[in-house]
Amino acid sequence: MQIALACWVVNMDTARYLGDNPPAREEMRLLPEGTAEWDEELTSRVIGHLAARMNALTPALPTTDEHLTITVPLVLT
């Protein structure tokens, strides 16, 4: 089974708004669009932890859409 992961960093105002905790009125003047940025370092760390915990069969490999993919064994219980 393959797992793909990409971590994005979103500015605080957008994160609060999407988290059902809207920013103050003056903060709402900032545009939330386009504020998310792909975080390659965070993605690498998270996929590395997943790979270790899930006994990945392959190292993390990049995809064409800014994801990292690992192949893990499928365990049926």
Secondary structure, 3 states (H helix, E strand, C coil): CEEEECCEECCHHHHHHHCCCCCCHHHHHCCCCCCCEECHHHHHHHHHHHHHHCCCCCCCEECCCCCEEEECCCCCC
